[in-house]
Amino acid sequence: CAAIVASDNHGDQRSVRTAVEWLESNGGRVQAELLATGNPHAILTDGRPEPVPRLRIRRGWYSTLKEFVIGGKEA
């Protein structure tokens, strides 16, 4: 549900690189490239951003069971 990842950082430790690293470590290399490089470039050059494929995040059985037992997201 996003076309780009960006930051309005004013000197703290947060960065776009953190988001890119997280995406890449969770199997989202294509998504990271589109969100951090491809789509921002398209917007700045009056192009059209490409749709970003959905990223299915792999979760362990414990996290799934915990959410099911205490509520929250559907398991």
DSSP file (Angstrom, degrees, kcal/mol; ACC not computed):
  #  RESIDUE AA STRUCTURE BP1 BP2  ACC     N-H-->O    O-->H-N    N-H-->O    O-->H-N    TCO  KAPPA ALPHA  PHI   PSI    X-CA   Y-CA   Z-CA
    1    1 A C              0   0    0      0, 0.0     2,-0.3     0, 0.0    53,-0.0   0.000 360.0 360.0 360.0  24.9    0.0    0.0    0.0
    2    2 A A        -     0   0    0     50,-0.1    50,-0.3     1,-0.1     3,-0.1  -0.979 360.0-167.7-135.8 149.8    3.0    2.3   -0.6
    3    3 A A  S    S+     0   0    0     -2,-0.3     2,-0.3     1,-0.3    36,-0.2   0.701  78.7  10.3-102.6 -29.2    4.7    3.8   -3.6
    4    4 A I        -     0   0    0     35,-0.1     2,-0.4    45,-0.1    -1,-0.3  -0.956  58.0-139.4-143.8 161.6    7.8    5.1   -1.9
    5    5 A V        +     0   0    0     30,-2.4     2,-0.3    -2,-0.3    11,-0.1  -0.998  38.6 157.0-120.2 131.5    9.6    5.0    1.4
    6    6 A A        -     0   0    0     -2,-0.4     2,-0.3     9,-0.0     9,-0.0  -0.862  26.8-139.6-145.7 174.7   11.1    8.4    2.5
    7    7 A S        -     0   0    0     -2,-0.3     2,-0.1     2,-0.1     9,-0.1  -0.998  15.7-161.0-144.8 145.4   12.2   10.3    5.5
    8    8 A D        +     0   0    0     -2,-0.3     2,-0.2     7,-0.0     7,-0.0  -0.524  40.5 173.1-115.3  59.3   12.0   13.8    6.9
    9    9 A N        -     0   0    0     -2,-0.1    -2,-0.1     1,-0.1     6,-0.0  -0.476  24.2-172.5 -79.9 137.0   14.9   13.2    9.2
   10   10 A H        -     0   0    0     -2,-0.2    -1,-0.1     0, 0.0    -2,-0.0  -0.270  69.7 -55.5-124.2  45.8   16.4   16.0   11.2
   11   11 A G  S    S+     0   0    0      1,-0.3    -2,-0.1     3,-0.2     2,-0.1   0.419  96.2 115.3 107.8  -2.6   19.5   14.5   12.8
   12   12 A D  S    S-     0   0    0      2,-0.1    -1,-0.3     1,-0.1    -3,-0.0  -0.201  79.2 -92.9 -89.1-169.1   18.4   11.4   14.8
   13   13 A Q  S    S+     0   0    0     -2,-0.1     2,-0.1     2,-0.0    -1,-0.1   0.558  87.6 107.5 -84.5  -9.0   19.4    7.8   14.0
   14   14 A R        +     0   0    0      3,-0.1     2,-0.3     4,-0.0    -3,-0.2  -0.412  43.8 164.0 -71.6 145.4   16.4    6.8   11.8
   15   15 A S    >>  -     0   0    0      1,-0.1     4,-0.9    -2,-0.1     3,-0.5  -0.987  53.0-112.7-154.9 163.3   17.1    6.5    8.1
   16   16 A V  H 3> S+     0   0    0     -2,-0.3     4,-2.4     1,-0.2     3,-0.3   0.831 113.4  68.0 -64.2 -32.4   15.7    5.1    4.9
   17   17 A R  H 3> S+     0   0    0      1,-0.2     4,-2.9     2,-0.2    -1,-0.2   0.861  93.9  57.1 -57.3 -36.7   18.6    2.6    4.9
   18   18 A T  H <> S+     0   0    0     -3,-0.5     4,-2.1     2,-0.2    -1,-0.2   0.920 108.2  46.2 -60.8 -43.9   17.0    1.0    8.0
   19   19 A A  H  X S+     0   0    0     -4,-0.9     4,-2.5    -3,-0.3    -2,-0.2   0.910 113.0  49.8 -64.8 -42.5   13.8    0.3    6.1
   20   20 A V  H  X S+     0   0    0     -4,-2.4     4,-2.7     1,-0.2    -2,-0.2   0.927 111.0  48.9 -62.9 -45.6   15.7   -1.0    3.0
   21   21 A E  H  X S+     0   0    0     -4,-2.9     4,-2.3     1,-0.2    -1,-0.2   0.898 111.2  50.3 -61.6 -40.9   17.8   -3.3    5.1
   22   22 A W  H  X S+     0   0    0     -4,-2.1     4,-0.9    -5,-0.2    -2,-0.2   0.941 111.7  47.4 -63.7 -47.0   14.7   -4.6    6.9
   23   23 A L  H ><>S+     0   0    0     -4,-2.5     5,-3.1     1,-0.2     3,-0.9   0.937 113.3  48.3 -58.9 -47.6   12.9   -5.3    3.6
   24   24 A E  H ><5S+     0   0    0     -4,-2.7     3,-1.4     1,-0.3     5,-0.3   0.881 108.8  53.1 -62.4 -38.4   15.9   -7.0    2.1
   25   25 A S  H 3<5S+     0   0    0     -4,-2.3    -1,-0.3     1,-0.3    -2,-0.2   0.662 109.1  51.3 -72.3 -14.1   16.4   -9.2    5.2
   26   26 A N  T <<5S-     0   0    0     -4,-0.9    -1,-0.3    -3,-0.9    32,-0.2   0.041 129.0 -91.7-109.4  24.7   12.8  -10.3    4.9
   27   27 A G  T < 5S+     0   0    0     -3,-1.4     3,-0.3     1,-0.1    -3,-0.2   0.687  92.1 121.3  80.6  18.8   12.9  -11.3    1.2
   28   28 A G     >< +     0   0    0     -5,-3.1     4,-2.8    -6,-0.2    -4,-0.2  -0.269  15.9 132.7-112.1  47.7   11.9   -7.9   -0.2
   29   29 A R  H  > S+     0   0    0     -5,-0.3     4,-2.2     2,-0.2    -1,-0.2   0.921  79.2  46.8 -61.8 -44.0   14.8   -6.9   -2.4
   30   30 A V  H  > S+     0   0    0     -3,-0.3     4,-2.3     1,-0.2    -1,-0.2   0.926 113.9  48.1 -63.5 -44.8   12.5   -6.0   -5.3
   31   31 A Q  H  > S+     0   0    0      1,-0.2     4,-2.9     2,-0.2     5,-0.3   0.911 110.1  52.2 -62.6 -42.8   10.2   -4.0   -3.0
   32   32 A A  H  X S+     0   0    0     -4,-2.8     4,-2.4     1,-0.2     5,-0.3   0.916 110.1  48.4 -60.5 -43.9   13.2   -2.2   -1.4
   33   33 A E  H  X>S+     0   0    0     -4,-2.2     5,-2.6     1,-0.2     4,-2.0   0.924 115.1  44.2 -64.4 -44.6   14.5   -1.1   -4.8
   34   34 A L  I  <>S+     0   0    0     -4,-2.3     5,-2.7     3,-0.2    -2,-0.2   0.930 117.7  44.1 -65.2 -44.9   11.1    0.1   -6.0
   35   35 A L  I  <5S+     0   0    0     -4,-2.9   -30,-2.4    -5,-0.2    -2,-0.2   0.846 124.9  30.5 -71.0 -35.0   10.3    1.9   -2.7
   36   36 A A  I  <5S+     0   0    0     -4,-2.4    -1,-0.2    -5,-0.3    -2,-0.2   0.691 137.9   4.6-100.6 -20.7   13.6    3.6   -2.1
   37   37 A T  I  X5S+     0   0    0     -4,-2.0     4,-2.1    -5,-0.3    -3,-0.2   0.671 120.9  47.9-128.6 -60.9   15.0    4.2   -5.6
   38   38 A G  I  ><S+     0   0    0     -5,-2.6     4,-2.1     1,-0.2    -4,-0.2   0.931 115.6  39.0 -60.0 -54.1   12.9    3.3   -8.6
   39   39 A N  H  ><S+     0   0    0     -5,-2.7     4,-2.4    -6,-0.2    -1,-0.2   0.896 114.4  52.2 -70.2 -40.4    9.6    5.0   -7.7
   40   40 A P  H  > S+     0   0    0      0, 0.0     4,-2.3     0, 0.0    -1,-0.2   0.922 111.6  49.3 -59.2 -39.7   11.1    8.1   -6.1
   41   41 A H  H  X S+     0   0    0     -4,-2.1     4,-1.5     1,-0.2     6,-0.2   0.919 109.5  51.6 -62.8 -43.0   13.1    8.6   -9.3
   42   42 A A  H  <>S+     0   0    0     -4,-2.1     5,-4.1    -5,-0.2     3,-0.2   0.915 110.5  48.1 -60.2 -43.1   10.0    8.2  -11.4
   43   43 A I  H ><5S+     0   0    0     -4,-2.4     3,-1.4     1,-0.2    -1,-0.2   0.918 111.1  50.1 -64.2 -43.8    8.1   10.8   -9.4
   44   44 A L  H 3<5S+     0   0    0     -4,-2.3    -1,-0.2     1,-0.3    -2,-0.2   0.737 113.3  46.3 -68.5 -22.3   11.0   13.3   -9.6
   45   45 A T  T 3<5S-     0   0    0     -4,-1.5    -1,-0.3    -3,-0.2    -2,-0.2   0.075 120.3-105.1-107.5  23.6   11.2   12.9  -13.4
   46   46 A D  T < 5S+     0   0    0     -3,-1.4    -3,-0.2     1,-0.2    -2,-0.1   0.769  79.0 133.8  59.2  29.2    7.5   13.1  -13.9
   47   47 A G      < -     0   0    0     -5,-4.1    -1,-0.2    -6,-0.2    -5,-0.0  -0.286  61.8 -97.1 -93.5-174.0    7.2    9.4  -14.5
   48   48 A R        -     0   0    0     -2,-0.1    -5,-0.1    -3,-0.1    -6,-0.1  -0.927  34.3-121.3-109.5 126.5    4.7    7.0  -13.1
   49   49 A P        -     0   0    0      0, 0.0   -10,-0.1     0, 0.0   -45,-0.1  -0.355  28.6-122.2 -62.2 143.5    5.6    4.9  -10.0
   50   50 A E        -     0   0    0    -47,-0.1     2,-0.1   -16,-0.1   -11,-0.1  -0.598  31.5 -97.8 -83.4 147.9    5.4    1.1  -10.6
   51   51 A P        -     0   0    0      0, 0.0    -1,-0.1     0, 0.0   -48,-0.1  -0.420  36.9-130.2 -62.5 140.0    3.2   -1.0   -8.4
   52   52 A V        -     0   0    0    -50,-0.3   -50,-0.1    -2,-0.1     3,-0.1  -0.838  22.9-120.0 -95.8 122.3    5.1   -2.6   -5.5
   53   53 A P        -     0   0    0      0, 0.0     2,-0.1     0, 0.0    -1,-0.0  -0.278  35.3 -98.2 -60.6 145.1    4.5   -6.3   -5.2
   54   54 A R        -     0   0    0      1,-0.1     2,-0.6   -53,-0.0   -23,-0.1  -0.366  34.1-139.7 -62.0 139.5    3.0   -7.4   -1.9
   55   55 A L        -     0   0    0     -3,-0.1     2,-0.7    -2,-0.1   -27,-0.1  -0.918   6.3-151.8-107.0 118.8    5.6   -8.8    0.5
   56   56 A R        -     0   0    0     -2,-0.6     2,-0.5   -29,-0.1    -2,-0.0  -0.809  15.7-145.5 -90.9 115.7    4.6  -11.8    2.5
   57   57 A I        -     0   0    0     -2,-0.7     2,-0.4     1,-0.0   -30,-0.1  -0.691  11.0-130.1 -87.4 126.6    6.5  -11.7    5.8
   58   58 A R        -     0   0    0     -2,-0.5     2,-0.4   -32,-0.2    -1,-0.0  -0.614  29.5-172.3 -76.7 126.2    7.5  -15.1    7.2
   59   59 A R        -     0   0    0     -2,-0.4     2,-0.0     1,-0.0    -1,-0.0  -0.905  22.0-113.7-120.5 149.2    6.5  -15.4   10.8
   60   60 A G     >  -     0   0    0     -2,-0.4     4,-1.8     1,-0.1     5,-0.2  -0.309  28.4-111.3 -75.2 163.1    7.3  -18.1   13.2
   61   61 A W  H  > S+     0   0    0      1,-0.2     4,-2.6     2,-0.2     5,-0.2   0.837 115.3  58.6 -64.3 -32.9    4.7  -20.5   14.7
   62   62 A Y  H  > S+     0   0    0      2,-0.2     4,-2.8     1,-0.2    -1,-0.2   0.930 106.2  46.8 -64.8 -45.3    5.1  -18.9   18.2
   63   63 A S  H  > S+     0   0    0      2,-0.2     4,-2.2     1,-0.2    -1,-0.2   0.908 113.7  48.9 -62.0 -42.1    4.2  -15.4   17.0
   64   64 A T  H  X S+     0   0    0     -4,-1.8     4,-1.9     2,-0.2    -2,-0.2   0.930 113.6  45.8 -63.7 -46.1    1.2  -16.8   15.1
   65   65 A L  H  X S+     0   0    0     -4,-2.6     4,-2.5     2,-0.2    -2,-0.2   0.907 111.2  53.0 -63.8 -42.8    0.0  -18.8   18.1
   66   66 A K  H  X S+     0   0    0     -4,-2.8     4,-2.7     1,-0.2     5,-0.3   0.923 110.3  46.8 -60.3 -46.0    0.5  -15.9   20.4
   67   67 A E  H  X S+     0   0    0     -4,-2.2     4,-1.2     1,-0.2    -1,-0.2   0.877 112.5  51.1 -64.1 -37.2   -1.6  -13.5   18.3
   68   68 A F  H  < S+     0   0    0     -4,-1.9    -2,-0.2    -5,-0.2    -1,-0.2   0.913 114.4  42.8 -65.5 -42.9   -4.3  -16.2   18.0
   69   69 A V  H  < S+     0   0    0     -4,-2.5    -2,-0.2     1,-0.2    -1,-0.2   0.917 124.2  32.8 -73.0 -44.8   -4.5  -16.7   21.7
   70   70 A I  H  < S-     0   0    0     -4,-2.7    -1,-0.2     1,-0.3    -2,-0.2   0.497 111.0-121.6 -94.6  -1.8   -4.4  -13.1   22.9
   71   71 A G     <  +     0   0    0     -4,-1.2     2,-0.5    -5,-0.3    -1,-0.3  -0.376  64.0 108.1  94.0-174.1   -6.2  -11.6   19.9
   72   72 A G  S    S+     0   0    0     -2,-0.1     3,-0.1    -4,-0.1    -1,-0.0  -0.885  74.6  27.6 105.6-134.5   -5.2   -9.0   17.4
   73   73 A K  S    S-     0   0    0     -2,-0.5     2,-0.2     1,-0.1    -2,-0.1  -0.254  92.3 -96.8 -63.4 149.7   -4.4  -10.0   13.9
   74   74 A E              0   0    0      1,-0.1    -1,-0.1    -6,-0.0    -6,-0.1  -0.461 360.0 360.0 -66.6 138.1   -6.1  -13.0   12.4
   75   75 A A              0   0    0     -2,-0.2    -1,-0.1    -8,-0.1    -7,-0.1   0.448 360.0 360.0 -84.7 360.0   -3.8  -16.1   12.6
